[in-house]
């Protein structure tokens, strides 16, 4: 199978996976050890799917959740070997999946205020197992190529992770330049950064964005074939997934794209 097979027809299943990722994501948001970069709410790729952070139980054991994209279940697992499975192919709405997960978590002794609005939806959720497995193939190959690129970099970096709220795979490299950023009236000093990501939406694409985005220094610079600067809605660059579908040079093209953006943007983020 190609590193990046076609994802045509994946969108209904993607929306279901996105909804269910938010359903399990509310649990570490409440119970995992807080990380200032919000890494505690992200999902990590395993050999079979996407796994939350490990969270402590009142009895001293641990619990975690995993979206198994090989057997198509949401799994609730404990360090003493207990497992509960909730089928992702059952057509449950986001609300139904989320409430089942939270009931199972409560049975283990955890309680809290959960951000139910992140998963509540009464729409039936279609799920095609074959489409999910094709996506997981693309996701794992993207992670491997990201890891190869990440290994060439120096300095501070984040892990490669899937964000439930956007359902995209990404990691950040942090520059030494610090910028003031206001959000909801709160002003913080944040490190500059360059991310590299994969968004598998209706028209999937890879992206690499720098923050701050120095438009006057970047927009006139050429990018590798197929990639382009992007300024509508967000500022950065993108390489459409369709450019790499069934391309035997897909890995080197994605690496070249990631390196090109990094080389162009990184110097402005160092002091």
C-alpha positions as CSV (number, residue, x, y, z in Angstrom):
1,X,0.0,0.0,0.0
2,X,1.2,3.5,-0.7
3,X,2.6,5.7,2.0
4,X,-0.3,8.1,1.4
5,X,-3.2,6.3,-0.2
6,X,-6.3,8.2,-1.4
7,X,-8.6,9.5,1.3
8,X,-11.5,10.0,-1.0
9,X,-14.7,9.2,0.8
10,X,-13.1,9.4,4.2
11,X,-14.8,12.6,5.4
12,X,-17.9,11.0,7.1
13,X,-15.7,8.6,9.0
14,X,-13.3,11.4,9.8
15,X,-16.1,13.5,11.3
16,X,-17.0,10.5,13.5
17,X,-13.4,10.0,14.6
18,X,-13.1,13.7,15.3
19,X,-16.3,13.6,17.4
20,X,-15.2,10.5,19.4
21,X,-11.7,12.0,19.9
22,X,-13.4,14.9,21.6
23,X,-15.5,12.5,23.6
24,X,-12.4,10.8,25.1
25,X,-10.4,14.0,25.2
26,X,-12.5,15.5,27.9
27,X,-11.3,12.9,30.4
28,X,-7.6,13.8,30.4
29,X,-8.6,17.5,30.2
30,X,-10.1,17.0,33.7
31,X,-7.9,14.3,35.2
32,X,-4.4,14.2,33.6
33,X,-1.5,16.2,35.0
34,X,-1.7,19.7,33.6
35,X,0.9,20.8,31.0
36,X,1.1,24.5,30.2
37,X,1.3,23.8,26.5
38,X,-1.9,21.6,26.8
39,X,-0.1,18.5,25.8
40,X,-2.0,16.6,28.5
41,X,-5.2,16.7,26.4
42,X,-3.5,15.4,23.2
43,X,-3.6,11.9,21.7
44,X,-0.4,9.9,20.9
45,X,-0.1,7.3,18.1
46,X,0.3,3.7,19.1
47,X,0.6,0.6,17.0
48,X,-3.2,0.3,16.8
49,X,-4.6,3.8,17.3
50,X,-4.7,7.0,19.3
51,X,-4.1,7.0,23.1
52,X,-4.8,9.6,25.8
53,X,-2.4,10.4,28.7
54,X,-2.3,8.0,31.6
55,X,-4.4,9.2,34.5
56,X,-4.3,8.2,38.2
57,X,-7.3,6.4,39.8
58,X,-8.3,6.8,43.5
59,X,-7.1,3.3,44.3
60,X,-3.5,4.0,43.1
61,X,-3.9,2.3,39.7
62,X,-4.0,4.1,36.4
63,X,-6.4,4.5,33.5
64,X,-6.2,5.6,29.9
65,X,-8.4,5.6,26.8
66,X,-7.5,4.6,23.3
67,X,-9.2,4.7,19.9
68,X,-8.4,1.3,18.4
69,X,-8.3,1.9,14.6
70,X,-7.5,-1.8,13.9
71,X,-10.5,-3.3,15.8
72,X,-12.6,-0.1,15.7
73,X,-13.4,0.4,19.4
74,X,-12.9,3.0,22.0
75,X,-11.0,1.2,24.8
76,X,-11.0,2.1,28.5
77,X,-8.0,0.4,30.0
78,X,-6.5,0.1,33.5
79,X,-3.1,-0.8,34.8
80,X,-4.5,-3.8,36.5
81,X,-5.6,-5.2,33.2
82,X,-9.3,-4.2,33.0
83,X,-10.6,-3.2,29.6
84,X,-14.0,-2.0,28.4
85,X,-14.7,-1.6,24.7
86,X,-17.2,0.7,23.0
87,X,-17.8,0.1,19.2
88,X,-17.0,3.1,16.9
89,X,-19.0,1.3,14.2
90,X,-22.3,1.2,16.2
91,X,-23.5,4.5,14.9
92,X,-23.7,6.1,18.3
93,X,-23.9,9.9,18.4
94,X,-21.2,11.9,20.0
95,X,-23.4,12.4,23.0
96,X,-24.0,8.6,23.3
97,X,-20.3,7.8,23.0
98,X,-19.3,10.5,25.4
99,X,-21.8,9.5,28.1
100,X,-20.8,5.9,27.9
101,X,-17.2,6.8,28.4
102,X,-17.9,9.1,31.3
103,X,-20.1,6.5,33.0
104,X,-17.3,4.0,32.7
105,X,-14.8,6.5,34.1
106,X,-17.2,7.2,37.0
107,X,-17.5,3.5,37.8
108,X,-13.7,3.6,38.3
109,X,-14.1,6.3,40.9
110,X,-13.3,9.4,38.9
111,X,-15.6,12.4,39.0
112,X,-15.3,16.0,37.8
113,X,-16.8,18.7,35.6
114,X,-16.4,17.6,32.0
115,X,-16.5,19.9,28.9
116,X,-19.5,18.0,27.4
117,X,-20.0,20.7,24.8
118,X,-16.9,19.4,23.0
119,X,-18.6,16.2,22.0
120,X,-22.4,16.6,22.4
121,X,-24.1,16.0,19.1
122,X,-27.3,14.1,18.3
123,X,-26.2,13.3,14.7
124,X,-25.8,9.6,13.9
125,X,-22.2,8.8,13.3
126,X,-21.3,6.8,10.2
127,X,-18.1,4.8,10.4
128,X,-16.4,2.8,7.6
129,X,-13.7,0.5,9.1
130,X,-11.8,0.2,5.8
131,X,-11.7,4.0,5.5
132,X,-10.5,4.3,9.1
133,X,-7.7,1.8,8.5
134,X,-6.6,3.6,5.3
135,X,-6.5,6.9,7.3
136,X,-4.4,5.2,10.0
137,X,-1.9,4.0,7.4
138,X,-1.5,7.6,6.2
139,X,-1.3,8.9,9.8
140,X,1.4,6.5,10.9
141,X,3.5,7.3,7.8
142,X,3.1,11.0,8.4
143,X,4.2,10.5,12.0
144,X,7.3,8.6,10.9
145,X,8.3,11.3,8.4
146,X,7.7,14.0,11.0
147,X,9.9,12.1,13.4
148,X,12.7,11.9,10.8
149,X,12.5,15.7,10.3
150,X,12.2,16.4,14.0
151,X,15.4,14.4,14.6
152,X,17.4,16.8,12.4
153,X,16.4,19.8,14.5
154,X,18.0,21.2,17.6
155,X,16.5,23.2,20.5
156,X,13.2,22.8,22.3
157,X,10.5,20.8,20.6
158,X,7.1,19.4,21.5
159,X,6.0,15.8,21.0
160,X,4.3,14.6,17.8
161,X,0.6,14.4,18.8
162,X,-3.0,14.5,17.6
163,X,-5.1,17.3,18.9
164,X,-8.7,16.3,19.6
165,X,-10.2,19.7,18.9
166,X,-8.8,20.0,15.4
167,X,-8.1,16.3,14.8
168,X,-4.7,17.1,13.2
169,X,-1.3,15.6,13.8
170,X,1.4,18.1,14.6
171,X,4.5,19.0,16.6
172,X,6.2,22.3,17.3
173,X,9.8,23.6,17.3
174,X,10.3,26.5,19.6
175,X,12.6,29.4,18.8
176,X,14.4,31.6,21.4
177,X,12.5,34.7,20.4
178,X,9.7,35.5,22.9
179,X,6.6,37.4,22.0
180,X,3.7,38.9,24.0
181,X,0.3,37.4,23.1
182,X,-3.1,38.5,24.3
183,X,-5.9,35.9,24.6
184,X,-9.2,36.6,26.4
185,X,-7.7,39.7,28.0
186,X,-4.8,37.7,29.4
187,X,-1.3,38.8,28.2
188,X,1.3,36.1,28.1
189,X,4.9,35.8,26.9
190,X,5.2,32.9,24.5
191,X,8.1,31.4,22.6
192,X,8.1,31.8,18.8
193,X,7.6,28.5,17.0
194,X,7.3,26.6,13.8
195,X,4.8,23.7,13.5
196,X,4.5,20.8,11.1
197,X,1.2,19.2,10.8
198,X,-1.3,17.0,8.9
199,X,-4.9,17.9,8.6
200,X,-7.1,15.0,7.2
201,X,-10.2,17.0,6.5
202,X,-12.4,17.0,3.4
203,X,-9.4,18.3,1.3
204,X,-6.5,17.0,3.4
205,X,-3.2,18.8,3.5
206,X,0.1,19.1,5.3
207,X,1.0,22.4,6.8
208,X,3.9,24.2,8.3
209,X,3.4,27.6,10.0
210,X,5.7,30.0,11.8
211,X,4.6,32.3,14.7
212,X,5.0,35.2,14.4
213,X,4.5,34.9,10.7
214,X,6.9,37.4,9.0
215,X,4.9,37.9,5.8
216,X,7.2,40.4,4.3
217,X,10.1,38.0,4.6
218,X,8.4,34.9,3.5
219,X,5.6,35.3,0.9
220,X,8.0,36.0,-2.0
221,X,10.2,33.0,-1.2
222,X,9.7,29.9,-3.4
223,X,8.6,26.6,-1.9
224,X,9.1,23.0,-3.2
225,X,6.8,21.8,-6.0
226,X,3.1,21.6,-5.0
227,X,3.5,23.6,-1.8
228,X,2.3,27.2,-1.4
229,X,2.0,30.0,1.1
230,X,-1.4,30.4,2.7
231,X,-2.9,33.6,4.0
232,X,-6.7,33.2,4.0
233,X,-8.0,32.4,7.5
234,X,-4.5,31.5,8.8
235,X,-1.0,32.3,7.8
236,X,1.6,29.7,6.9
237,X,2.2,27.2,4.2
238,X,0.5,24.1,2.9
239,X,1.2,21.1,0.8
240,X,-2.0,19.4,-0.4
241,X,-2.2,15.7,0.5
242,X,-3.4,14.9,-3.1
243,X,0.1,16.0,-4.3
244,X,1.6,12.9,-2.5
245,X,-1.1,10.3,-3.1
246,X,0.5,7.2,-4.6
247,X,3.8,9.1,-5.2
248,X,6.8,6.8,-4.7
249,X,8.8,9.9,-3.7
250,X,6.2,11.1,-1.1
251,X,8.5,10.7,1.9
252,X,11.3,12.8,0.4
253,X,8.9,15.4,-0.9
254,X,7.3,15.9,2.5
255,X,10.7,16.1,4.1
256,X,11.9,18.6,1.6
257,X,8.8,20.7,2.2
258,X,9.2,20.6,6.0
259,X,12.9,21.5,5.7
260,X,12.3,24.3,3.2
261,X,9.8,26.1,5.5
262,X,12.0,25.6,8.5
263,X,15.1,27.0,6.7
264,X,13.1,30.1,5.5
265,X,11.4,30.9,8.8
266,X,13.6,29.8,11.7
267,X,16.3,32.5,11.6
268,X,13.7,35.2,12.3
269,X,12.7,33.3,15.4
270,X,16.1,33.2,17.1
271,X,17.8,35.8,19.2
